[in-house]
């Protein structure tokens, strides 16, 4: 209850209602109320409450476009992000869409369907409107972004007035102009919209067992659920029915591990656990990724020392920087192990560094699904083959260094976005000192024109028939840390089925 007062970052980014102008104005007007951070701003809503399920809403508002329906039928979203929208497409008609489904369609799917289905002038301006809502509904908003939205949306609506009939522009359309300003005053949208409340009202509706006394049924079930959640906080082991109690205890454990270990706990696996033995190639690929991506000043110093030693050893040949980097990448893990072993007898070396230099055990664990602490849930592509959800899409932004040729000494570095599908979830065990979760992915070749391209409207498309670093060679890098991964969905292009449009999903 005190988070907004004690731990909220006051850096100008709107993350919480406490960052909004309305909250600050209320605090200045009522300083006695604001003096106690435990005082709660209370919001009530009862819209959409339907305990018996007797109300029915049928929507059929979209034009019958073949490309649009194909996009809807092929689209899959992560668990809990949206309902199964494909079930609402029946005989080229839409029915049974919920309000949140329409919201997701407008943000994620409508722009993709408009890419090729209508005139470019119409599609570009509608995509611009969809992008406005996509940015506005982010969980974090910067004031600079809101200022840009305020400036841009009048131009967008003015262009729409030139293309669409006057009857389209009801008062609801004109209210869009004020949404960015409202977000600046009241804070981020997701704290104020109705979707979580409507979803919880559905939960309360499911508590009804006696239609003669619906209120009593809801109260009894709610109290029973609260009692079980309270008791589960004091019970160890077993299968707790309270997700929040499990999450609460995990957060405490994660904070403890973060202080004690070089590699803190980043999430929790679920589903079937498979114990297996790593082959030499996979072991080396995984261990290399850990060494070259761990955030440790001690390891960085060892890397610099190894590069200096390579230069001294090849002083006569004068290797290019590209050749030095290749030798460093190929031999650092062995040199690091021998160096730590030699210094162990004469110097005080951190225990974490000793274990890291030794390398992981060949006995590892494999999971089919993993919940990352940042809110993402990932699942391997094999485990979701028959699911109506998609949790295997991965995106990572990596600082990549490259050379124009093997003889080139001019190192060029840039942030490159890689797209892939999660193929395996592996837990490396560094002899019980720390355990590291790695994602092994099928990565798309980022060479433009082969595995990735951009259309004339600015959408990125990827092709999974052109892969890179898929792990058949020792120098390949198919692994990433679980916490590095961002989740995307891949929506198939309705006209060219080999290409997919990635859409970033916020946790």
C-alpha positions in Angstrom: 0.0 0.0 0.0 3.0 2.3 0.5 4.7 1.6 -2.8 3.5 4.7 -4.5 5.0 6.8 -1.7 8.3 5.0 -0.8 9.5 3.2 -3.9 7.9 4.9 -6.9 10.6 6.5 -9.2 9.9 10.2 -9.8 11.7 10.4 -13.1 8.9 11.9 -15.2 7.7 8.6 -16.7 4.0 7.8 -16.1 3.8 4.2 -14.7 1.4 4.6 -11.8 -1.6 6.8 -11.0 0.6 8.5 -8.4 2.6 10.0 -11.4 -0.4 11.8 -12.8 -1.2 15.4 -12.4 -4.6 14.6 -10.8 -3.0 12.6 -8.0 -0.5 15.4 -7.3 -3.2 18.0 -7.3 -5.3 16.0 -4.9 -2.3 15.6 -2.6 -1.6 19.4 -2.6 -5.3 20.1 -1.9 -5.6 17.6 1.0 -2.2 17.5 2.7 -3.5 15.7 5.8 -4.9 12.9 3.7 -1.8 12.7 1.6 0.4 12.7 4.7 -0.5 9.0 5.4 0.7 7.0 2.3 -1.6 4.1 3.4 -4.7 6.1 2.5 -6.3 4.5 -0.6 -7.9 6.1 -3.6 -11.0 3.9 -4.1 -12.7 3.2 -7.4 -15.9 1.3 -7.9 -17.5 0.0 -11.0 -20.3 -2.4 -11.9 -20.6 -2.2 -15.6 -21.3 -5.4 -17.5 -22.3 -7.5 -14.4 -24.2 -10.5 -15.6 -24.3 -13.2 -13.0 -26.6 -15.6 -14.9 -25.1 -15.3 -18.3 -28.5 -14.4 -19.8 -27.4 -11.3 -21.7 -26.0 -11.9 -25.2 -24.1 -9.5 -27.4 -23.4 -10.3 -31.0 -21.1 -8.1 -33.1 -20.9 -8.0 -36.9 -19.3 -4.7 -37.6 -16.3 -5.4 -39.9 -16.4 -5.5 -43.7 -16.3 -9.0 -45.2 -12.7 -8.9 -46.5 -11.0 -12.2 -47.1 -7.6 -11.0 -46.1 -8.9 -9.6 -42.8 -10.7 -12.8 -41.9 -7.7 -14.9 -42.7 -5.5 -12.7 -40.4 -8.1 -13.2 -37.6 -8.2 -17.0 -38.1 -4.5 -17.4 -38.1 -3.6 -15.1 -35.2 -2.6 -16.6 -31.9 -1.8 -14.6 -28.7 0.1 -15.4 -25.5 -1.7 -16.9 -22.5 -4.0 -14.3 -20.9 -3.4 -11.6 -23.5 -6.6 -12.1 -25.5 -9.3 -14.7 -26.0 -9.3 -17.1 -28.9 -10.4 -14.6 -31.6 -10.4 -17.2 -34.3 -13.5 -18.8 -32.7 -15.5 -15.6 -33.5 -15.1 -16.0 -37.2 -17.9 -18.1 -38.5 -18.9 -18.3 -42.2 -17.1 -15.0 -42.9 -18.9 -13.2 -40.2 -17.7 -12.0 -36.8 -19.8 -12.7 -33.7 -19.3 -13.0 -30.0 -16.4 -10.5 -29.8 -15.8 -9.1 -26.3 -14.8 -5.4 -25.8 -11.2 -6.4 -25.1 -11.1 -8.6 -28.2 -12.0 -5.5 -30.3 -9.3 -3.5 -28.5 -6.7 -6.2 -29.3 -7.9 -6.4 -32.9 -7.5 -2.7 -33.4 -4.0 -2.5 -31.8 -2.5 -5.7 -33.3 -4.4 -7.2 -36.1 -6.3 -4.5 -38.0 -3.0 -2.8 -39.2 -1.8 -6.1 -40.6 -5.0 -6.8 -42.4 -5.0 -3.3 -43.9 -1.6 -3.6 -45.4 -2.8 -5.1 -48.6 -6.6 -5.1 -48.5 -7.5 -1.4 -49.2 -6.1 1.7 -50.9 -2.7 2.7 -49.6 -3.9 6.2 -48.6 -6.7 4.7 -46.5 -4.6 1.9 -45.0 -1.8 4.3 -44.0 -4.1 6.7 -42.1 -6.0 3.9 -40.4 -2.7 2.2 -39.4 -1.7 5.6 -38.0 -4.8 5.7 -35.9 -4.2 2.1 -34.6 -0.6 3.0 -33.7 -1.9 6.0 -31.7 -4.0 3.7 -29.5 -1.2 1.1 -29.3 1.3 3.7 -27.9 -1.4 5.4 -25.7 -2.2 2.0 -24.0 1.4 1.3 -23.1 2.2 0.5 -19.4 4.8 3.2 -19.4 4.3 6.6 -21.0 6.8 9.4 -21.4 5.6 13.0 -21.4 7.5 13.6 -24.6 5.6 10.8 -26.4 2.3 12.1 -25.2 3.2 15.6 -26.5 3.9 14.1 -29.9 0.6 12.2 -29.8 -1.2 15.4 -28.9 0.3 17.2 -31.9 -0.2 14.3 -34.4 -3.8 13.1 -33.7 -5.5 16.3 -35.0 -3.6 15.8 -38.3 -4.7 12.2 -38.4 -8.4 13.0 -37.9 -8.2 15.8 -40.4 -6.8 13.4 -43.0 -9.5 10.9 -42.2 -12.2 13.6 -42.8 -11.0 13.9 -46.4 -11.3 10.2 -47.0 -14.4 9.0 -45.1 -18.0 10.0 -45.2 -19.2 12.7 -42.7 -21.5 10.1 -41.0 -18.4 8.3 -39.7 -17.4 11.2 -37.5 -19.6 10.9 -34.4 -18.7 12.6 -31.1 -16.8 9.5 -30.1 -14.3 10.0 -32.9 -13.7 13.6 -32.0 -13.1 12.6 -28.4 -9.9 10.8 -29.5 -8.2 14.2 -29.6 -8.4 14.5 -25.8 -7.1 11.1 -24.9 -3.4 12.0 -24.8 -4.1 15.0 -22.7 -6.2 12.9 -20.4 -3.4 10.5 -20.0 -1.0 13.3 -19.0 -3.5 14.4 -16.3 -4.8 11.1 -15.0 -1.9 8.7 -15.7 -1.5 5.5 -17.7 -4.6 4.1 -19.3 -4.5 0.5 -18.0 -5.1 1.7 -14.5 -8.4 3.3 -15.5 -10.0 1.1 -18.2 -12.7 -1.4 -17.5 -11.1 -4.7 -18.8 -9.7 -6.0 -15.4 -13.0 -5.1 -13.7 -15.1 -6.8 -16.4 -12.9 -9.9 -16.1 -13.2 -10.0 -12.3 -17.0 -9.6 -12.6 -16.9 -12.8 -14.7 -15.1 -14.5 -11.8 -17.7 -13.3 -9.4 -20.4 -14.5 -11.8 -18.9 -18.0 -11.7 -19.3 -18.1 -7.9 -23.1 -18.1 -8.2 -24.6 -21.6 -7.4 -28.0 -20.6 -6.1 -29.9 -18.3 -8.5 -32.4 -17.4 -5.8 -29.6 -15.9 -3.7 -26.8 -14.7 -6.1 -25.3 -12.2 -3.6 -25.0 -14.8 -0.9 -23.3 -17.2 -3.2 -20.8 -14.6 -4.2 -20.1 -13.6 -0.6 -19.6 -17.2 0.6 -17.3 -18.1 -2.3 -15.3 -14.9 -2.0 -14.7 -15.4 1.8 -13.7 -19.0 1.2 -11.2 -18.0 -1.4 -9.7 -15.3 0.9 -9.4 -17.8 3.7 -7.6 -20.3 1.5 -5.2 -17.6 0.2 -4.5 -16.4 3.8 -3.8 -20.0 5.0 -1.6 -20.8 2.0 0.9 -18.2 3.1 1.7 -20.2 6.1 1.8 -23.7 4.5 5.0 -25.0 2.9 4.8 -27.5 0.0 1.6 -28.8 -1.6 -0.2 -27.2 -4.5 -1.4 -23.8 -3.4 -4.6 -22.5 -5.1 -3.5 -18.9 -4.5 -1.3 -17.5 -7.3 -0.7 -14.3 -5.5 0.6 -16.0 -2.3 3.0 -18.0 -4.5 4.1 -14.9 -6.3 4.5 -13.0 -3.0 6.8 -15.6 -1.5 8.8 -15.9 -4.8 9.5 -12.2 -4.8 11.1 -12.4 -1.4 13.2 -15.4 -2.5 14.3 -13.6 -5.6 15.4 -10.5 -3.7 17.5 -12.8 -1.4 19.0 -14.6 -4.3 19.9 -11.4 -6.1 22.1 -10.3 -3.2 23.8 -13.7 -2.8 24.5 -15.0 -6.3 26.1 -13.8 -9.5 23.1 -15.2 -11.4 19.9 -14.4 -9.4 16.7 -16.4 -9.9 14.9 -15.0 -13.0 11.6 -16.9 -12.9 9.9 -20.2 -12.4 9.4 -23.3 -14.6 6.2 -25.2 -14.8 5.1 -28.4 -16.5 7.1 -31.5 -17.1 10.8 -31.5 -16.1 13.2 -33.6 -18.2 16.7 -34.5 -16.9 19.1 -35.1 -19.7 22.9 -35.1 -20.5 24.4 -32.3 -22.6 26.6 -33.3 -25.6 30.0 -31.6 -25.9 28.9 -29.1 -28.6 25.8 -27.9 -26.7 27.7 -27.7 -23.4 30.3 -25.5 -25.0 27.8 -23.2 -26.7 25.8 -22.8 -23.5 28.9 -22.2 -21.4 30.3 -19.7 -23.9 27.2 -17.7 -23.8 27.3 -17.5 -20.0 30.9 -16.4 -20.0 30.6 -13.7 -22.7 27.3 -12.3 -21.4 27.6 -12.4 -17.6 27.7 -9.0 -15.8 30.9 -9.4 -13.7 33.8 -7.0 -13.6 36.1 -9.8 -12.5 35.3 -11.8 -15.6 35.6 -8.7 -17.8 39.1 -8.2 -16.4 40.0 -11.8 -17.3 38.7 -11.2 -20.9 40.9 -8.1 -21.3 43.9 -10.1 -19.9 43.2 -12.9 -22.4 43.1 -10.6 -25.3 46.4 -8.9 -24.3 48.0 -12.4 -24.0 46.8 -13.3 -27.5 48.4 -10.1 -28.9 51.7 -10.9 -27.1 51.7 -14.5 -28.4 51.1 -13.4 -32.0 53.3 -10.2 -32.0 55.3 -11.3 -35.0 52.2 -12.2 -37.2 50.3 -9.0 -36.2 46.8 -10.5 -36.2 43.9 -8.3 -37.3 41.3 -7.4 -34.7 38.9 -9.7 -36.4 41.3 -12.6 -36.0 42.1 -11.7 -32.4 38.3 -11.8 -31.6 38.0 -15.2 -33.2 40.8 -16.7 -31.2 39.5 -15.0 -28.0 36.0 -16.5 -28.6 37.3 -20.0 -29.4 39.8 -20.3 -26.5 38.7 -18.1 -23.7 36.8 -20.8 -21.8 39.8 -23.1 -21.6 42.3 -20.3 -20.8 39.9 -19.0 -18.1 39.7 -22.4 -16.4 43.4 -22.9 -16.4 44.1 -19.3 -15.2 41.8 -19.6 -12.2 43.2 -23.0 -11.3 46.8 -21.6 -11.3 45.8 -18.5 -9.2 43.7 -20.5 -6.8 46.7 -21.6 -4.8 48.2 -18.2 -4.4 45.4 -15.7 -4.5 42.0 -15.2 -2.9 39.5 -15.9 -5.8 35.8 -15.4 -5.4 33.9 -18.7 -5.1 31.5 -17.7 -7.9 34.5 -17.2 -10.2 35.9 -20.6 -9.4 32.6 -22.3 -10.1 32.1 -20.3 -13.3 35.5 -21.2 -14.6 35.0 -24.8 -14.0 31.9 -24.9 -16.2 28.4 -26.4 -15.7 27.6 -30.0 -15.1 26.8 -32.1 -18.1 23.5 -33.1 -16.4 20.9 -30.5 -17.1 17.2 -30.0 -16.9 14.8 -29.2 -19.8 11.5 -27.5 -19.3 8.6 -27.0 -21.7 7.5 -23.7 -20.2 8.9 -20.9 -18.1 7.5 -17.8 -16.3 10.0 -14.9 -16.3 9.9 -12.4 -13.4 9.2 -9.5 -15.9 5.7 -10.9 -16.6 6.4 -13.0 -19.7 5.4 -16.6 -20.0 7.3 -18.6 -22.6 6.6 -22.0 -24.0 8.5 -24.1 -26.5 7.1 -24.3 -30.0 6.8 -28.1 -29.7 4.7 -28.0 -26.6 2.2 -25.5 -28.1 1.8 -27.2 -31.4 -1.9 -27.9 -30.8 -2.7 -24.9 -28.6 -4.7 -21.9 -29.6 -2.2 -19.6 -27.9 1.3 -18.6 -29.0 4.1 -18.2 -26.3 7.2 -19.3 -28.3 7.9 -16.0 -30.2 11.2 -14.4 -29.0 12.8 -11.1 -29.8 16.2 -9.9 -28.5 18.0 -6.6 -29.2 21.7 -7.3 -29.1 24.8 -5.1 -29.5 26.6 -6.8 -32.4 30.1 -6.1 -33.5 31.2 -6.9 -37.0 33.8 -6.3 -39.7 33.5 -5.6 -43.4 36.1 -8.4 -44.1 38.6 -10.6 -42.3 41.4 -8.1 -43.0 39.3 -5.1 -41.8 40.4 -3.6 -38.5 37.5 -1.1 -38.3 35.1 -2.5 -35.8 31.5 -1.6 -36.3 28.9 -2.0 -33.6 25.2 -1.6 -33.7 22.0 -2.8 -32.0 20.5 -5.5 -34.1 17.0 -7.0 -33.5 16.9 -10.7 -33.8 13.6 -12.7 -34.1 13.2 -16.4 -33.3 11.1 -19.2 -32.0 11.8 -20.9 -28.7 13.0 -24.4 -29.3 14.3 -25.5 -25.9 14.5 -24.2 -22.3 17.6 -25.5 -20.5 18.7 -25.1 -16.9 22.5 -25.2 -16.5 23.6 -26.4 -13.1 27.0 -24.9 -11.9 27.3 -27.6 -9.2 24.5 -26.2 -7.1 26.3 -22.8 -6.7 24.0 -21.2 -9.2 21.6 -22.3 -11.8 21.1 -20.5 -15.1 18.1 -20.6 -17.4 18.9 -20.4 -21.1 16.6 -20.2 -24.1 17.7 -22.1 -27.3 15.9 -20.6 -30.3 15.6 -20.9 -34.0 16.9 -17.5 -35.2 15.9 -15.9 -38.4 18.7 -14.8 -40.7 18.8 -11.0 -40.3 20.4 -10.5 -43.7 17.9 -8.2 -45.5 16.1 -9.9 -48.4 16.8 -13.4 -47.0 15.2 -13.8 -43.6 14.0 -10.3 -42.9 12.6 -7.4 -44.9 10.5 -4.3 -44.5 7.4 -3.4 -46.6 6.5 0.1 -47.9 4.4 0.8 -44.8 7.2 0.1 -42.4 6.2 -3.3 -41.2 9.0 -5.9 -40.5 8.5 -9.3 -42.0 10.6 -12.5 -41.2 11.0 -15.8 -43.0 11.6 -19.0 -41.0 12.9 -20.9 -44.0 16.1 -18.8 -43.7 17.7 -19.5 -40.3 21.1 -18.7 -38.7 23.0 -20.0 -35.7 20.8 -23.0 -35.4 23.5 -24.9 -33.4 25.0 -27.5 -35.7 28.5 -25.9 -35.4 30.5 -25.1 -32.3 30.8 -21.4 -33.1 27.0 -20.9 -33.4 25.2 -19.0 -30.7 21.7 -20.3 -30.4 21.3 -19.5 -26.7 20.2 -16.4 -24.8 19.5 -15.7 -21.1 15.8 -16.0 -20.2 15.7 -12.4 -18.9 17.0 -11.1 -22.3 14.0 -12.4 -24.2 11.1 -10.2 -25.2 7.9 -11.8 -26.4 6.5 -11.4 -29.8 3.7 -13.0 -31.8 4.2 -14.0 -35.4 1.2 -13.3 -37.7 1.2 -15.0 -41.0 1.1 -12.8 -44.1 -2.3 -13.7 -45.8 -0.8 -13.5 -49.3 2.7 -14.9 -48.8 2.5 -17.6 -46.2 6.3 -18.0 -45.9 6.5 -14.5 -44.3 5.3 -13.5 -40.8 4.9 -10.1 -39.2 6.3 -9.9 -35.6 4.4 -7.9 -33.1 6.0 -7.0 -29.8 3.9 -8.0 -26.7 4.3 -6.0 -23.5 4.1 -8.0 -20.3 
